[in-house]
Amino acid sequence: MCEILDKIENRGIAIGEERGEKRGIVIGEKRGIAIGERRGEKHGRNEINRLVAILLEENRIDDLKRAVHDEEYQQHLMIEYGICEDCE
């Protein structure tokens, strides 16, 4: 009888450990994604701020206004100034 109870207990422990591992992986993935998103947002803000600073310094106000509303033009300017590391 003890052997049967031990097997049942061990099986329950194994199932619990497996479920815990899966839950831990999912939680870890979500945390990793959140951290990556925050880092990406910060990096993007830094690039935009560099572009704004350059355009203001060069008194290119009209270009700045256009870049705010035209994403393609904004990317063009970032490439022009060598700001965007991963622009296509």
C-alpha positions as CSV (number, residue, x, y, z in Angstrom):
1,M,0.0,0.0,0.0
2,C,2.8,2.4,0.8
3,E,4.4,1.8,-2.5
4,I,1.2,2.8,-4.3
5,L,0.9,5.9,-2.3
6,D,4.6,6.8,-2.9
7,K,4.1,6.4,-6.7
8,I,1.0,8.6,-6.6
9,E,2.8,11.2,-4.5
10,N,5.8,11.1,-6.8
11,R,3.6,11.4,-9.9
12,G,1.8,14.4,-8.3
13,I,5.2,16.0,-7.5
14,A,6.4,15.5,-11.1
15,I,3.2,16.9,-12.5
16,G,3.4,19.9,-10.1
17,E,7.1,20.5,-11.1
18,E,6.3,20.4,-14.8
19,R,3.4,22.8,-14.4
20,G,5.6,25.1,-12.3
21,E,8.3,25.1,-15.0
22,K,5.9,25.9,-17.7
23,R,4.4,28.7,-15.7
24,G,7.9,30.0,-14.9
25,I,8.8,30.0,-18.6
26,V,5.7,32.0,-19.5
27,I,6.3,34.5,-16.7
28,G,9.9,34.8,-17.8
29,E,9.0,35.4,-21.4
30,K,6.5,38.1,-20.5
31,R,9.0,39.8,-18.3
32,G,11.7,39.6,-21.0
33,I,9.3,41.1,-23.6
34,A,8.3,43.9,-21.3
35,I,12.0,44.7,-20.6
36,G,12.8,44.6,-24.3
37,E,9.9,46.9,-25.1
38,R,11.0,49.5,-22.5
39,R,14.6,49.4,-23.8
40,G,13.3,49.8,-27.4
41,E,11.1,52.7,-26.5
42,K,13.9,54.5,-24.7
43,H,16.3,53.9,-27.6
44,G,13.6,55.3,-30.1
45,R,13.1,58.4,-27.9
46,N,16.8,59.0,-27.8
47,E,17.0,58.8,-31.6
48,I,14.1,61.2,-32.1
49,N,15.6,63.6,-29.5
50,R,18.9,63.6,-31.4
51,L,17.1,64.4,-34.6
52,V,15.0,67.2,-33.0
53,A,18.2,68.7,-31.5
54,I,20.0,68.7,-34.8
55,L,17.1,70.2,-36.7
56,L,16.6,72.9,-34.1
57,E,20.3,73.7,-34.2
58,E,20.2,74.0,-37.9
59,N,17.0,76.0,-37.7
60,R,15.2,73.5,-39.9
61,I,11.9,74.1,-38.3
62,D,9.8,73.3,-41.4
63,D,11.6,69.9,-41.7
64,L,11.0,69.3,-38.0
65,K,7.2,70.1,-38.4
66,R,7.0,67.8,-41.4
67,A,8.9,65.0,-39.6
68,V,6.4,65.0,-36.8
69,H,3.6,64.1,-39.1
70,D,5.4,62.2,-41.9
71,E,7.1,59.0,-40.6
72,E,8.8,58.3,-43.9
73,Y,10.3,61.8,-44.0
74,Q,11.4,61.4,-40.4
75,Q,13.2,58.2,-41.3
76,H,14.8,59.9,-44.3
77,L,16.2,62.6,-42.0
78,M,17.4,60.0,-39.5
79,I,19.3,58.3,-42.3
80,E,20.6,61.6,-43.6
81,Y,22.1,62.4,-40.2
82,G,23.3,58.9,-39.4
83,I,21.0,58.6,-36.4
84,C,19.0,55.5,-37.2
85,E,21.0,52.4,-36.7
86,D,18.5,50.0,-38.1
87,C,16.7,52.0,-40.7
88,E,16.1,50.3,-44.1
